[in-house]
Amino acid sequence: MLELQTQVQFKNILVATDFSPVAVAAFPFAAKLAQAYGSRIWAFHVAAPTVNPMTDPSSWAILEQAAKARRQEQHQILSASFPGSKPEIVIEEGDFSSILESTMKGHNVDLVVMGTHGRTAAGKVLLGSVAEEILRKVPCPVLTVNAHVAVAPKRDVEISRILFATSLRPESLEIAAPYAISLAQEFQTYFTVLHVIEDRKPGDLVDWPELQQSTIKLLEKALPIEAVRRFSGHCIVERGDAAEKILAIAEARHADLVVLGAHEARGVGGAATHLPISIVHKVISQAHCPVLTVRT
């Protein structure tokens, strides 16, 4: 069983933005967490180089002047975008991946917050190249806010119902669960733990009610259930498509936050996760609330 001392800290939150509406929609969630945890916010934007070897040298001065004015405007926008917090602002030009890596190391970032243009097209879940890169490469948890959240009616950000979806693997319970429980403790939320089992094949000897009850007992044994019950939460075991069940339960329970665990990226495109990458991407893309993905 996990110890009850599951408090985690978000000391430095990096908010990655391209200034699109869905990116801006992530700002209030970063501010909410920063206020709760006393975090420092690093507002982060990387632009393509203003000039390059293919640019006409005669236009460099004009382009650089325009870029400077644009950076000043972006700086003002970011300065006023996080109520209750005074962000540190990082606006640079160059290679996104290398600048992200150096910024995270230099400022000990322990949470990344970003908007994602996640959508389904031709049966494939698309998150956008920047979101894909961040989810694959950064070692800390990532909070994503998608277009469904961005277009929702404006209201104060609340975290009063958390859904933690777990594979029941040890790394999910040992690494991802403490984040979910800490957030539940911090915000005094209603807390639900969900495990989804694939549909049983014909001929399987264990019937569903027996399997469901035994799995619930495993969850209760593995988690600090008294901490879970303290917030009026409970464990749910469903069967079927994992992504669809996670999304359905999140919707039915009016979740304000979904917490998932994911293995360190391995193989082509980081295809190995404790929840298959297609499941993680589908939840991130289609959830009607933010999703916190924790590397395990």
Buried (B, 14 or more C-beta within 10 A) or exposed (E): EBEEEBEBEBBBBBBBBBBEEBBBBBBBBBBBBBBEBEBBBBBBBBBEEBBEEEEEEEEEEEBEEEBEEBBEEBBEBBEEBBEEBEBBBBBBBEEBEEBBEEBBEEBEBBBBBBBBBBBEEEEEBBBBEBBBBBBBBBEBBBBBBBBBBBEEEEEEBEBBBBBBBBBBBEBBBEBBBBBBBBBBBBBEBBBBBBBBBEEEEEEEEEEEEEBBEEBBEBBBEBBBBEBBEBBEBBBBBBBEBBBBBBBBBBBEBEBBBBBBBBBEBEEEEBEBBBBBBBBBBBBBBBBBBBBBBBBB
